[in-house]
Amino acid sequence: MSRLLAAVAAIAALLAVLAGGIWLFGAVVAGSTAAAVVLVGAWFAVVGLATEAATRRRSSLRMVLRIAFVTTTVVLLGAGAYTSTHETTVNEALDTGPPASRAAPAAVDDLLAPQP
């Protein structure tokens, strides 16, 4: 029973550390989207290496935390990619003008030719 409790506690701690790092580096520290992607990627690399180092002597937790880390990474990266590329609301001002059918005819015959 203690192994199960240790595994659940380790997974919860791993998820909290990953989520806290995403929030900190992706929303608070980073000044741009590119910086957020780089910082969060570096955070995942640091947490992954720290997890491997911490479980070097605990083989019972190693595979459990590897699975939890990879699953969390795939889910969060997939959710981030989806929400970054699928927007449902557009708040952009559109330029409007008269229709081309009501515009005055051009003074030159070939609009693509160099003009004097």
C-alpha positions in Angstrom: 0.0 0.0 0.0 2.9 2.4 0.7 4.2 1.9 -2.9 0.9 2.9 -4.3 0.7 6.0 -2.0 4.2 6.9 -2.9 3.5 6.6 -6.6 0.3 8.7 -6.4 2.1 11.4 -4.3 5.0 11.4 -6.8 2.6 11.8 -9.8 0.7 14.6 -8.1 4.0 16.4 -7.3 5.2 16.0 -10.9 1.9 17.4 -12.3 2.0 20.3 -9.9 5.6 21.1 -10.8 4.9 20.9 -14.5 1.7 23.0 -14.3 3.4 25.6 -12.0 6.3 25.9 -14.5 4.0 26.3 -17.4 2.2 29.1 -15.7 5.3 30.8 -14.4 7.4 30.6 -17.6 4.6 30.7 -20.1 2.5 33.5 -18.7 4.5 35.5 -16.1 8.1 35.5 -17.2 7.9 35.3 -21.0 7.4 38.5 -22.9 6.4 36.9 -26.3 5.0 33.7 -27.6 8.3 32.6 -28.9 10.0 33.2 -25.5 7.1 31.3 -23.8 7.6 28.3 -26.1 11.4 28.2 -25.5 11.1 28.7 -21.7 8.3 26.1 -21.3 10.3 23.6 -23.4 13.4 24.2 -21.3 11.3 23.7 -18.2 10.0 20.4 -19.4 13.6 19.3 -20.2 14.8 20.3 -16.7 11.9 18.5 -15.0 12.4 15.4 -17.1 16.1 15.3 -16.3 15.4 16.0 -12.6 12.8 13.2 -12.5 15.3 10.8 -14.0 18.0 11.8 -11.5 15.5 11.5 -8.6 14.3 8.1 -9.5 17.7 6.6 -10.3 17.7 4.7 -7.0 14.0 4.0 -6.9 13.3 1.7 -9.7 9.7 1.2 -8.5 8.9 4.9 -9.2 11.0 5.3 -12.3 8.6 3.7 -14.9 5.5 5.2 -13.2 7.0 8.7 -13.3 8.2 8.2 -16.9 4.8 7.3 -18.0 3.2 10.2 -16.1 5.7 12.6 -17.5 5.4 11.5 -21.1 1.6 11.4 -20.9 1.4 14.8 -19.3 3.8 16.2 -21.9 1.8 14.9 -24.8 -1.6 16.0 -23.4 -0.4 19.5 -22.6 1.5 20.0 -25.8 -1.6 18.8 -27.8 -3.9 21.1 -25.8 -1.5 24.0 -26.3 -1.2 23.4 -30.0 -5.0 23.0 -30.4 -5.9 26.1 -28.5 -3.2 28.1 -30.3 -4.5 27.2 -33.7 -8.2 27.0 -33.3 -9.9 30.3 -32.4 -13.6 30.8 -32.6 -13.8 34.6 -32.1 -12.3 37.2 -34.4 -12.2 40.8 -33.2 -10.6 42.6 -36.1 -11.7 45.8 -37.7 -12.4 45.4 -41.4 -11.6 48.0 -44.0 -14.6 48.9 -46.1 -15.1 51.0 -49.2 -17.3 51.4 -52.2 -17.8 48.4 -54.4 -15.5 48.1 -57.4 -18.5 48.4 -59.7 -19.1 52.0 -58.5 -15.4 53.0 -58.8 -14.4 55.5 -61.4 -12.7 54.0 -64.5 -8.9 54.1 -64.4 -7.1 56.8 -66.4 -4.6 54.4 -67.9 -5.1 51.3 -70.0 -2.6 49.0 -68.3 -2.6 49.3 -64.5 0.4 47.0 -64.2 2.6 49.0 -66.6 5.1 51.5 -65.1 3.6 54.9 -64.7 5.4 58.2 -65.5 
